[in-house]
Amino acid sequence: MSPSEAPHDRVLDARGERCPLPVIRLARLVRDEPALRSVTLLATDPAAAHDVPAWCRMRGQRLVEARDEGDHTAYVVEVVRPSTPAAER
């Protein structure tokens, strides 16, 4: 983790990994890090464009944005926990 990266915000680099690994790694990170507030998933697999939003819907997470960054896409996911204000929306 870089010094500028807060412990509650993470970047998950899944570039070069094929479906379903990016979403599996995202799910594990969210499960294993209870203080996590957001994750930026970097993915090159075209299937992630469908898989990440579907995972967010199924798991009650919030996809903030998906932005093209040239050789990959960055998916910013707000982690929603039952005790976070976003869960009350």
N, C-alpha and C positions, 0 to 999 in steps of 0.2 A: 504494500500500500504506500503510495507516495505521501510525503509530508503534508501536502495541501489537500489530500483526500480525507474527509471526515470519516470516522469509523462507522457512521450510520448511512453513508452514501458510498456505493461501490461501483467499479467498472468491471464487468465480466467479459473477458476477451474470448469469444468463441469463433473467431475468424478461422476459416479453413475446416471447421467441423460440420459434418453433415447431419441432417435430420435423423433422429430426434435429439441429438446431443445438446444443441444450444438450449432448448427448453428444459431438458432434464437437468442440466447444470444450473439454470435459472431457478428451477423449483427447489433444488437442493440448497442453494445459497439462501433463498428466502426462508426455507424451513430451519436451516441450521444457525441463522444469525438473527436472534430475536430483536436486537436493537436496530436492525436495518430499516432505513426509511425509503431509500430509493436505490435502484440498480440501473446502470446503463449497460445494456447487452450489445456487444459488437458482434455482428454476424455477417457472413458472406453467403450463406445458404439461402437461395431464393424461397425455400419452404418456410423460413422464419417469418416472412411477410404474412403468412396465414397462421402459423403455429403460435407466435407470440401473442397476437390479439386474442386468439381462441383460448389460450392458457389463462390469460388475464380475465376473460369473461367467466371461465369455468371456476377459477380460484378466487374470484372477488378482488382481484388486483386492478390497478388503474394504469392503463397505457397512456402516458402523458404525450409522447410523440414518437414518431419514427422518422428519422431523417437520413437521407442519402448522404454519405460521406465519401463518395467516389468509389473506392474499391470495396466498401462494406456499408451496411446500414446500422445506425445506432438506434436502439429501442430504449426509451427511457420509461421505466416502470416505477410507479409509486407503490410502495409496499403498504398494504392496508391490513392492519391488525384489528381485532375486535375492539381494542381499547383506544384506537386512534380516531381523531375527529372525522377523517374521510370515511370511516365505516358507518358513520351516522347520516351520511348524505342520502 
